[in-house]
Amino acid sequence: MNIREALETAIKAEANARQRYLDMAAAAEDPESRLLFEQLAREEESHEKRLAERLKAFKLMDSI
């Protein structure tokens, strides 16, 4: 696995984790749990965006 593949895999994993947390938030039986899962989903989204930025930068450097 090269860097590009690793970043793409990591991005997919973050997206899957975010969706899992959103599903858990929707199924939460109490407000505190729902808020926790929503916060975790936002954190995963942040990770996903950060990795996407790194992938974009890598692609730019790789094309030089």
C-alpha positions in Angstrom: 0.0 0.0 0.0 1.4 3.4 -0.9 0.7 6.8 0.7 -2.2 7.6 -1.7 -3.9 4.3 -1.0 -3.4 4.7 2.7 -5.0 8.1 2.7 -7.9 7.0 0.6 -8.4 4.0 3.0 -8.3 6.3 6.0 -10.7 8.7 4.5 -13.2 5.9 3.9 -12.7 4.6 7.4 -13.4 8.1 8.9 -16.6 8.4 6.7 -17.8 5.0 7.9 -17.1 5.9 11.5 -19.0 9.2 11.1 -22.0 7.4 9.7 -21.9 4.8 12.5 -22.0 7.6 15.1 -24.8 9.4 13.3 -26.8 6.1 13.3 -26.1 5.6 17.0 -27.2 9.2 17.7 -30.5 8.6 15.8 -31.0 5.4 17.9 -30.0 7.0 21.2 -32.6 6.8 23.9 -31.5 9.8 25.9 -30.3 13.3 25.0 -26.9 13.0 26.6 -26.0 9.9 24.5 -27.4 11.5 21.3 -25.2 14.6 21.9 -22.2 12.5 22.6 -22.6 10.5 19.3 -23.3 13.7 17.4 -20.1 15.2 18.8 -18.1 12.1 17.9 -19.6 12.2 14.3 -18.4 15.8 14.0 -14.9 14.8 15.1 -14.8 12.0 12.5 -15.9 14.5 9.9 -13.0 16.8 10.9 -10.6 13.9 10.6 -12.0 13.0 7.2 -11.6 16.6 6.0 -8.0 16.8 7.3 -7.1 13.6 5.5 -8.7 14.8 2.3 -6.6 17.9 2.4 -3.5 15.9 2.9 -4.5 13.6 -0.1 -5.1 16.7 -2.2 -1.7 18.1 -1.3 0.0 14.7 -2.0 -1.7 14.5 -5.4 -0.4 18.0 -6.2 3.2 17.1 -5.1 3.0 13.8 -6.9 2.1 15.5 -10.2 5.2 17.8 -10.2 
